[in-house]
């Protein structure tokens, strides 16, 4: 009986120890899994912290783009203003090109050729004589809205003053009455007694003080 019990001791011990080993192994496995999950989460957090999200647009680039757009707009605005100023400027009969003259309302190709051929001109009376060979009086008045050599307020003859579009005998008299002119401000003040500011500004394009 004793021998039978002794012979079974190793198997009983093994049976008793086996569950303890399994419990210990399970605990170790569970701890390893938790540690792995913790490491993964920590790694993900570290990655998120060390690599921040980049903004879609760099502030400096946005500023540069806005500046470039503003410069382009300003350049366009400046070009448009320059083109308008050029389009509204008087053409000098002594320096304007043949093509510029031919494009003026009232001008013909023959008149433009005659005007170029007769250069240089010392007065608008001489210009008028050159154009009169090809253009009538009304057409010449239309041309003088764009082609003109400024006349001297103090020395221009009456017939030259009358070539200014819109000026008749009465206004010619007013031009002559206030001589001598010492400044354009005097001209604006005196002629402004008879016409409004817009008309004074228009007439001012045709005169000078030498």
C-alpha positions as CSV (number, residue, x, y, z in Angstrom):
1,X,0.0,0.0,0.0
2,X,2.8,2.4,1.0
3,X,4.7,1.4,-2.1
4,X,1.7,2.1,-4.4
5,X,1.3,5.6,-2.8
6,X,5.0,6.4,-3.2
7,X,4.9,5.3,-6.8
8,X,2.1,7.7,-7.6
9,X,3.7,10.7,-5.9
10,X,5.5,12.0,-9.0
11,X,2.3,11.9,-11.0
12,X,0.3,13.6,-8.3
13,X,3.0,16.3,-8.0
14,X,3.0,16.8,-11.8
15,X,-0.9,17.0,-11.7
16,X,-0.7,19.7,-9.0
17,X,2.1,21.7,-10.6
18,X,0.6,21.7,-14.2
19,X,-2.3,24.1,-13.4
20,X,0.1,26.5,-11.6
21,X,2.4,26.5,-14.7
22,X,-0.5,27.2,-17.0
23,X,-1.7,30.1,-14.8
24,X,1.8,31.6,-14.7
25,X,2.2,31.3,-18.5
26,X,-1.2,32.9,-19.1
27,X,-0.3,35.8,-16.9
28,X,3.0,36.3,-18.7
29,X,1.3,36.2,-22.1
30,X,-1.3,38.7,-21.0
31,X,1.4,41.1,-19.6
32,X,3.4,40.9,-22.8
33,X,0.3,41.7,-24.9
34,X,-0.6,44.7,-22.7
35,X,3.0,45.9,-22.9
36,X,3.0,45.6,-26.7
37,X,-0.3,47.5,-27.0
38,X,1.1,50.2,-24.7
39,X,4.3,50.5,-26.8
40,X,2.2,50.7,-30.0
41,X,0.1,53.5,-28.5
42,X,3.1,55.3,-27.2
43,X,4.8,55.0,-30.6
44,X,1.8,56.4,-32.4
45,X,1.6,59.3,-30.0
46,X,5.2,60.0,-30.4
47,X,4.9,59.9,-34.1
48,X,2.0,62.3,-34.0
49,X,4.0,64.7,-31.8
50,X,7.2,64.5,-33.7
51,X,5.6,65.0,-37.1
52,X,3.1,67.9,-36.9
53,X,0.6,68.5,-39.6
54,X,2.0,70.9,-42.2
55,X,-0.3,73.9,-43.2
56,X,-1.8,73.7,-46.6
57,X,-0.3,77.1,-47.5
58,X,2.9,78.6,-46.2
59,X,2.1,82.2,-44.9
60,X,5.1,83.6,-46.7
61,X,4.0,82.1,-50.0
62,X,0.5,83.4,-49.5
63,X,1.9,86.9,-48.9
64,X,4.1,86.7,-51.9
65,X,1.2,85.6,-54.1
66,X,-1.0,88.4,-52.8
67,X,1.9,90.9,-53.5
68,X,2.4,89.6,-57.0
69,X,-1.3,89.8,-57.7
70,X,-1.4,93.4,-56.4
71,X,1.7,94.3,-58.4
72,X,0.1,92.9,-61.5
73,X,-3.2,94.8,-60.9
74,X,-1.2,98.0,-60.2
75,X,0.8,97.5,-63.4
76,X,-2.4,96.9,-65.3
77,X,-4.0,100.0,-63.8
78,X,-0.9,102.1,-64.6
79,X,-0.8,100.8,-68.2
80,X,-4.5,101.6,-68.7
81,X,-4.0,105.1,-67.3
82,X,-1.0,105.7,-69.5
83,X,-2.9,104.5,-72.6
84,X,-5.8,106.9,-71.7
85,X,-3.5,109.8,-71.3
86,X,-1.7,109.1,-74.5
87,X,-5.0,108.7,-76.4
88,X,-6.3,112.1,-75.2
89,X,-3.0,114.1,-75.8
90,X,-2.7,116.6,-78.6
91,X,-0.6,115.6,-81.6
92,X,2.1,118.0,-82.6
93,X,1.9,118.6,-86.4
94,X,5.7,118.8,-86.6
95,X,6.4,115.5,-84.8
96,X,3.4,113.2,-85.2
97,X,3.9,110.2,-87.5
98,X,2.1,109.9,-90.8
99,X,0.1,107.0,-89.4
100,X,-0.9,108.9,-86.2
101,X,-2.1,111.8,-88.3
102,X,-4.0,109.6,-90.7
103,X,-5.9,108.0,-87.8
104,X,-7.2,111.4,-86.6
105,X,-11.0,112.0,-87.1
106,X,-11.5,114.3,-90.1
107,X,-8.1,113.6,-91.6
108,X,-7.6,111.9,-95.0
109,X,-4.5,110.1,-96.2
110,X,-3.8,112.8,-98.7
111,X,-4.1,115.5,-96.0
112,X,-1.8,113.6,-93.7
113,X,0.8,113.3,-96.5
114,X,0.5,117.0,-97.3
115,X,1.0,117.9,-93.6
116,X,4.1,115.8,-93.3
117,X,5.5,117.2,-96.6
118,X,5.1,120.8,-95.4
119,X,7.1,120.5,-92.2
120,X,8.3,122.4,-90.2
121,X,5.5,124.7,-89.2
122,X,6.0,127.9,-87.3
123,X,2.4,128.6,-86.6
124,X,-1.1,127.1,-86.8
125,X,-1.8,129.5,-89.7
126,X,0.8,127.6,-91.7
127,X,-0.7,124.3,-90.7
128,X,-4.1,125.5,-91.7
129,X,-2.9,126.5,-95.1
130,X,-1.3,123.1,-95.7
131,X,-4.5,121.2,-94.8
132,X,-6.8,123.6,-96.7
133,X,-5.5,122.0,-99.9
134,X,-7.2,118.7,-99.0
135,X,-9.8,119.5,-96.3
136,X,-12.7,121.8,-95.9
137,X,-13.1,124.2,-93.0
138,X,-15.4,121.9,-90.9
139,X,-13.0,118.9,-91.4
140,X,-10.1,121.1,-90.4
141,X,-11.9,122.1,-87.2
142,X,-12.5,118.4,-86.4
143,X,-8.8,117.7,-87.0
144,X,-7.8,120.5,-84.6
145,X,-9.5,118.7,-81.8
146,X,-6.5,116.3,-81.9
147,X,-3.7,118.0,-83.9
148,X,-2.4,121.3,-82.7
149,X,0.7,123.4,-82.1
150,X,0.0,125.6,-79.0
151,X,-0.2,129.3,-79.8
152,X,1.4,132.1,-77.7
153,X,-1.3,134.0,-75.7
154,X,0.7,137.2,-76.0
155,X,1.6,137.2,-79.7
156,X,-0.9,135.0,-81.6
157,X,-2.7,136.8,-84.3
158,X,-6.5,137.0,-84.3
159,X,-6.8,134.6,-87.3
160,X,-4.8,132.0,-85.4
161,X,-6.9,132.3,-82.3
162,X,-10.0,131.8,-84.4
163,X,-8.6,128.4,-85.5
164,X,-9.2,127.0,-82.0
165,X,-12.4,124.9,-82.2
166,X,-15.3,126.6,-80.6
167,X,-13.7,130.1,-80.5
168,X,-15.5,132.9,-82.2
169,X,-14.9,136.6,-82.6
170,X,-16.1,137.4,-79.0
171,X,-13.8,134.9,-77.3
172,X,-11.0,136.0,-79.5
173,X,-11.5,139.5,-78.2
174,X,-11.4,138.2,-74.6
175,X,-8.1,136.4,-75.3
176,X,-6.6,139.6,-76.6
177,X,-8.1,141.9,-74.0
178,X,-6.2,140.5,-71.0
179,X,-2.7,140.7,-72.6
180,X,0.0,140.6,-71.5
181,X,-0.4,137.2,-69.8
182,X,2.2,136.4,-67.2
183,X,0.9,133.0,-66.1
184,X,-1.6,130.3,-67.0
185,X,-3.3,131.0,-63.8
186,X,-4.1,134.5,-65.1
187,X,-5.6,132.9,-68.2
188,X,-7.8,130.6,-66.2
189,X,-9.0,133.4,-64.0
190,X,-9.8,135.9,-66.8
191,X,-11.3,133.4,-69.3
192,X,-13.2,131.7,-66.4
193,X,-15.3,134.8,-66.2
194,X,-17.0,133.7,-69.4
195,X,-17.0,129.9,-69.5
196,X,-17.0,127.1,-66.9
197,X,-13.9,125.2,-65.6
198,X,-14.3,122.4,-68.1
199,X,-14.2,124.8,-71.1
200,X,-11.3,126.7,-69.6
201,X,-9.4,123.4,-69.3
202,X,-10.2,122.6,-72.9
203,X,-9.1,125.9,-74.2
204,X,-5.9,125.7,-72.2
205,X,-4.7,122.8,-74.3
206,X,-4.4,125.2,-77.3
207,X,-2.4,128.0,-75.7
208,X,1.0,128.7,-74.0
209,X,3.0,131.5,-72.7
210,X,6.5,131.8,-74.2
